[in-house]
Amino acid sequence: MDANGQFMSLLQTRHHKIDSSQLSKTLDFAVGPTNPRQQMIVDMMSHTWKGYSKHCFGGDELLPLSGGCSNNWNLGLTLIDSLDTLYLMGLKSEFNRGRDWVANRTTLNFDNVGDVSLFETTIRVLGGLLGAHALSGDSVFLERAHELGDRLLPALNDGDEAPPDAGVNVHERRGRKMRDPELAEPTTLGMEFRKLSELTGTAKFAHAVELVSQNIRKQPKLEGLALNRVQATSGHLYGRYKIGAGGDSYYEYLLKQWLLTGGKDEHSLQDYKEAMNGLQHYLVKKTRGPLALTYVAEMTDNYDIERKMDHLVCFLPGTLALGAHNKVDGAKPWHMDLAKELMRTCVELYKANGHMLAPEIAKFDKDGKEIFVEDGDAVDILRPETVESLFYMYRLTGDKKYQDWGWEMAQAIEKYAKVDGGGYASLELIQSAVPKKQNKMESFFAAETLKYLFLLFDDSRTQVPLDQFVFNTEAHPLRIMSNKQEE
């Protein structure tokens, strides 16, 4: 029996013996702020929650400029996405109010939820419920996660070589193909569904995502690099090679599924190592200017290179550092060196406009500029990827320059994005003298950006220890599984 077979067998025989009421007492790290920088981030979270609570409590996303609420999904996206951030920051009354909303089957009623993205619902809502359970130990979060998982499962096409459906009707418990999914969509379900299987003792969730992994693994790759779209009926890959939008969390989850399973998922580890070698071979480039920046380009299936990089790629320094910390790069370690170089590039993207705000996309060595940003890409929706990587780099190296860069970014958000009535706004025209606010606050600002800033400023480097937890792609902490079968 191979390693994955052993993992599946363990899940099938495991009984759920976790005493959820005791989990919160087993946290061996402090919650709440321990220094002035962390306190500022807590204050930012409180201001975020002030606007959300006043104008949108239980809704999906705050419209901060108009004091309105977007609620197209009826899933309480920002509320559930924020729960573990509130808990970690010690905002107890806010957390408890959110907990009561989740527990009430009238306010969080899955029968009111129609067609939604399987990917986004999994990482934000299922992941958010599991993250809140991991920190608080409150069984209500696991109960609601189990209920949601049952409703999402039909979209995974169990036993079918086609990828999971891009959409799912939560009320009707059925998938919706809708379109060809991007690579990251069907391949960024494994952590959440595997964890749900472990916690409930129900193997069906892990079994379904393992079949997805097997089907993707059978597709041809270029030294581990996968094309970024999946044909909805056949599962065949097409498109281009990219680590940014559409591909990012596929590579992230290869490493993190191995970590989450306590080293059981050896196939994912091997796929990750091959992919990083392929990335180094084909996609890692350097600018020709004085900064000599290392970046990750995109490449067509005809091997034509496009000298551009999404801000989303800035998750990669943190992932590489996490892998290097776990010695996945073997006898000739190089992942950390690449992580440091890419981290510098991501920070330079913030510095380039003079405001410490990041564009969605940057191009390199274009029109006489080492970093070139088109007007349509000069948008900062307060994404988390760079501060996520800064967190890992500081946590794993102790080098305070990563904290200092993050502090500049936090101050820029406070200066340009804060809305007086509560909340923070996405920004456009970031290269102008005064960036312009947009009437939108993404749920991931509270779930990820503020959480990673808070953890970045943890001088003790002990809050949410990385030998006990792995963060999903929406920054929800999941406990690493034990290698030992429970009696």
Secondary structure as UniProt FT lines:
FT   HELIX           3..13
FT   HELIX           20..23
FT   HELIX           24..26
FT   HELIX           36..56
FT   TURN            57..58
FT   STRAND          61..63
FT   TURN            64..67
FT   STRAND          68..70
FT   HELIX           77..88
FT   TURN            89..90
FT   HELIX           92..103
FT   TURN            105..107
FT   HELIX           110..112
FT   STRAND          115..117
FT   HELIX           118..120
FT   HELIX           121..126
FT   HELIX           127..136
FT   HELIX           139..152
FT   HELIX           153..156
FT   TURN            158..159
FT   STRAND          167..169
FT   TURN            170..173
FT   STRAND          174..176
FT   HELIX           184..187
FT   HELIX           190..200
FT   HELIX           204..217
FT   TURN            223..224
FT   STRAND          229..230
FT   TURN            232..234
FT   STRAND          237..238
FT   STRAND          240..241
FT   TURN            245..247
FT   HELIX           248..260
FT   TURN            261..263
FT   HELIX           266..282
FT   STRAND          284..286
FT   TURN            290..291
FT   STRAND          294..296
FT   STRAND          298..300
FT   TURN            301..302
FT   STRAND          305..306
FT   STRAND          308..310
FT   HELIX           311..315
FT   HELIX           316..325
FT   TURN            326..331
FT   HELIX           335..351
FT   TURN            352..353
FT   STRAND          361..366
FT   TURN            367..368
FT   STRAND          369..372
FT   HELIX           375..377
FT   STRAND          379..380
FT   HELIX           385..397
FT   HELIX           401..416
FT   TURN            420..421
FT   STRAND          427..428
FT   TURN            430..431
FT   STRAND          436..437
FT   HELIX           443..444
FT   HELIX           445..449
FT   HELIX           450..456
FT   TURN            459..460
FT   TURN            466..468
FT   STRAND          469..471
FT   TURN            473..474
FT   STRAND          477..479
//
